[in-house]
Amino acid sequence: MRTHTKMRSHCLALLIIGAAGAVVGCGGDDFENEPRPPAAVTLTGVIQDVGVTVSPNNRGAGPFVITISNQTKEAHTVTLEGDSVEETVGPVQPQDTATIQATLEPGSYEVRAGSPRAVPKAIPAAELTIGQPRDSSSDQLLLP
């Protein structure tokens, strides 16, 4: 009988401790539920002798991941430049890719391919037009 009573006492004690922990874990009103930033948009681009192309070239402001493939025979640095940002990556070897991650504000941006040596003709840059901020990603599932 005593073992059964002891066991019941231990279970009751654990139940009370668990309930107290749940009440304490609720916290107060100090937590502000801020909306999440927009989900990152992936843009893809290519460097060719005729120019740099990025697609899509117009989106709303927020975080971006830009992956550029070098389809030329020369290594190039890739530069994303605008009013609020200047990011450079590279040199990107022929048939290789590079990635630039940036949060872009509304405005116009250029994606340029540069070469470490002088070239007779510069590769034309791609233009990005970034509009008004995108909506929060708070209602999107399966995001990190």
C-alpha beads as a LAMMPS data file, in Angstrom:
LAMMPS data file: protein, C-alpha beads

144 atoms
143 bonds

1 atom types
1 bond types

-500.0 500.0 xlo xhi
-500.0 500.0 ylo yhi
-500.0 500.0 zlo zhi

Masses

1 110.0

Atoms # bond

1 1 1 0.000 0.000 0.000
2 1 1 2.733 2.466 0.886
3 1 1 4.424 2.110 -2.526
4 1 1 1.154 2.836 -4.298
5 1 1 0.554 5.947 -2.157
6 1 1 4.129 7.135 -2.679
7 1 1 3.784 6.721 -6.441
8 1 1 0.515 8.649 -6.438
9 1 1 2.172 11.465 -4.443
10 1 1 5.055 11.690 -6.902
11 1 1 2.665 11.807 -9.879
12 1 1 0.605 14.525 -8.217
13 1 1 3.760 16.541 -7.460
14 1 1 4.936 16.265 -11.084
15 1 1 1.514 17.344 -12.312
16 1 1 1.540 20.422 -10.063
17 1 1 5.112 21.354 -11.135
18 1 1 4.169 20.932 -14.810
19 1 1 1.077 23.112 -14.429
20 1 1 3.067 25.786 -12.618
21 1 1 5.670 25.741 -15.394
22 1 1 2.973 26.144 -18.037
23 1 1 1.505 29.179 -16.261
24 1 1 4.940 30.775 -15.838
25 1 1 5.783 30.049 -19.500
26 1 1 2.810 32.098 -20.691
27 1 1 4.676 35.304 -19.918
28 1 1 3.314 38.804 -19.922
29 1 1 2.471 41.315 -22.624
30 1 1 6.135 42.115 -23.366
31 1 1 6.233 40.113 -26.626
32 1 1 5.512 42.134 -29.741
33 1 1 4.407 40.110 -32.728
34 1 1 6.305 41.916 -35.473
35 1 1 5.543 40.843 -39.034
36 1 1 8.245 38.832 -40.776
37 1 1 10.184 40.449 -43.611
38 1 1 9.236 39.450 -47.154
39 1 1 10.572 36.124 -48.354
40 1 1 13.735 36.347 -50.441
41 1 1 13.200 36.438 -54.202
42 1 1 15.652 34.531 -56.373
43 1 1 16.777 36.221 -59.570
44 1 1 18.893 34.473 -62.178
45 1 1 21.320 36.063 -64.560
46 1 1 23.834 35.296 -67.233
47 1 1 26.991 37.024 -68.448
48 1 1 27.416 36.772 -72.201
49 1 1 29.625 38.701 -74.611
50 1 1 26.561 40.674 -75.771
51 1 1 25.581 41.745 -72.260
52 1 1 24.467 40.842 -68.745
53 1 1 20.874 39.669 -68.354
54 1 1 18.948 39.305 -65.075
55 1 1 15.433 37.917 -64.913
56 1 1 12.974 38.970 -63.713
57 1 1 14.257 42.536 -63.812
58 1 1 11.495 44.234 -61.821
59 1 1 10.219 43.232 -58.377
60 1 1 9.176 44.836 -55.111
61 1 1 11.731 45.875 -52.506
62 1 1 13.041 43.341 -50.015
63 1 1 15.657 40.586 -49.773
64 1 1 17.075 39.110 -52.994
65 1 1 19.361 36.240 -53.960
66 1 1 20.897 36.865 -57.392
67 1 1 22.674 33.931 -59.040
68 1 1 24.785 34.831 -62.103
69 1 1 26.294 32.352 -64.567
70 1 1 29.386 33.341 -66.571
71 1 1 28.935 32.051 -70.120
72 1 1 31.941 33.876 -71.589
73 1 1 35.532 32.712 -72.109
74 1 1 36.950 35.232 -69.593
75 1 1 36.707 35.545 -65.795
76 1 1 34.566 38.489 -64.607
77 1 1 33.742 40.220 -61.360
78 1 1 30.029 40.844 -60.855
79 1 1 28.860 44.104 -59.280
80 1 1 25.371 45.008 -58.089
81 1 1 25.191 48.775 -57.689
82 1 1 22.463 51.283 -56.880
83 1 1 21.651 54.162 -54.537
84 1 1 21.581 52.032 -51.392
85 1 1 24.001 49.191 -52.151
86 1 1 27.216 48.152 -53.860
87 1 1 28.061 44.446 -53.724
88 1 1 30.867 42.785 -55.687
89 1 1 31.659 39.102 -56.071
90 1 1 34.224 37.276 -58.128
91 1 1 36.124 36.816 -60.228
92 1 1 33.660 34.307 -61.652
93 1 1 35.426 31.822 -63.884
94 1 1 34.000 30.774 -67.271
95 1 1 31.115 28.289 -66.908
96 1 1 30.906 29.037 -63.157
97 1 1 28.277 30.837 -61.059
98 1 1 28.307 33.448 -58.308
99 1 1 25.636 34.572 -55.847
100 1 1 24.910 38.008 -54.409
101 1 1 22.527 38.358 -51.461
102 1 1 21.209 41.828 -50.717
103 1 1 18.161 43.643 -49.397
104 1 1 17.199 46.232 -51.982
105 1 1 15.215 49.414 -51.453
106 1 1 13.017 50.938 -54.183
107 1 1 15.115 52.370 -57.008
108 1 1 17.214 51.445 -60.021
109 1 1 20.193 49.094 -59.910
110 1 1 22.790 47.791 -62.361
111 1 1 24.370 44.358 -62.516
112 1 1 27.737 44.688 -64.263
113 1 1 30.430 42.253 -65.341
114 1 1 33.963 43.572 -65.100
115 1 1 37.211 42.154 -66.361
116 1 1 40.650 42.380 -64.724
117 1 1 42.216 43.305 -68.060
118 1 1 41.347 45.978 -70.575
119 1 1 38.821 44.890 -73.154
120 1 1 37.999 46.574 -76.464
121 1 1 34.290 46.787 -75.626
122 1 1 32.615 46.712 -72.190
123 1 1 29.830 44.202 -71.621
124 1 1 26.515 46.093 -71.303
125 1 1 25.034 45.962 -67.790
126 1 1 21.612 44.600 -66.804
127 1 1 19.167 47.005 -65.180
128 1 1 16.921 46.128 -62.242
129 1 1 13.906 48.202 -61.270
130 1 1 12.890 47.696 -57.638
131 1 1 9.405 48.918 -56.730
132 1 1 7.472 49.338 -53.496
133 1 1 8.195 46.883 -50.648
134 1 1 6.721 43.398 -50.945
135 1 1 4.229 42.064 -48.394
136 1 1 5.309 40.300 -45.217
137 1 1 5.981 36.569 -45.380
138 1 1 4.160 35.984 -42.076
139 1 1 1.377 33.995 -43.773
140 1 1 3.689 31.813 -45.911
141 1 1 4.303 28.256 -44.794
142 1 1 7.536 26.223 -44.888
143 1 1 9.901 29.176 -44.614
144 1 1 12.965 28.985 -42.381

Bonds

1 1 1 2
2 1 2 3
3 1 3 4
4 1 4 5
5 1 5 6
6 1 6 7
7 1 7 8
8 1 8 9
9 1 9 10
10 1 10 11
11 1 11 12
12 1 12 13
13 1 13 14
14 1 14 15
15 1 15 16
16 1 16 17
17 1 17 18
18 1 18 19
19 1 19 20
20 1 20 21
21 1 21 22
22 1 22 23
23 1 23 24
24 1 24 25
25 1 25 26
26 1 26 27
27 1 27 28
28 1 28 29
29 1 29 30
30 1 30 31
31 1 31 32
32 1 32 33
33 1 33 34
34 1 34 35
35 1 35 36
36 1 36 37
37 1 37 38
38 1 38 39
39 1 39 40
40 1 40 41
41 1 41 42
42 1 42 43
43 1 43 44
44 1 44 45
45 1 45 46
46 1 46 47
47 1 47 48
48 1 48 49
49 1 49 50
50 1 50 51
51 1 51 52
52 1 52 53
53 1 53 54
54 1 54 55
55 1 55 56
56 1 56 57
57 1 57 58
58 1 58 59
59 1 59 60
60 1 60 61
61 1 61 62
62 1 62 63
63 1 63 64
64 1 64 65
65 1 65 66
66 1 66 67
67 1 67 68
68 1 68 69
69 1 69 70
70 1 70 71
71 1 71 72
72 1 72 73
73 1 73 74
74 1 74 75
75 1 75 76
76 1 76 77
77 1 77 78
78 1 78 79
79 1 79 80
80 1 80 81
81 1 81 82
82 1 82 83
83 1 83 84
84 1 84 85
85 1 85 86
86 1 86 87
87 1 87 88
88 1 88 89
89 1 89 90
90 1 90 91
91 1 91 92
92 1 92 93
93 1 93 94
94 1 94 95
95 1 95 96
96 1 96 97
97 1 97 98
98 1 98 99
99 1 99 100
100 1 100 101
101 1 101 102
102 1 102 103
103 1 103 104
104 1 104 105
105 1 105 106
106 1 106 107
107 1 107 108
108 1 108 109
109 1 109 110
110 1 110 111
111 1 111 112
112 1 112 113
113 1 113 114
114 1 114 115
115 1 115 116
116 1 116 117
117 1 117 118
118 1 118 119
119 1 119 120
120 1 120 121
121 1 121 122
122 1 122 123
123 1 123 124
124 1 124 125
125 1 125 126
126 1 126 127
127 1 127 128
128 1 128 129
129 1 129 130
130 1 130 131
131 1 131 132
132 1 132 133
133 1 133 134
134 1 134 135
135 1 135 136
136 1 136 137
137 1 137 138
138 1 138 139
139 1 139 140
140 1 140 141
141 1 141 142
142 1 142 143
143 1 143 144
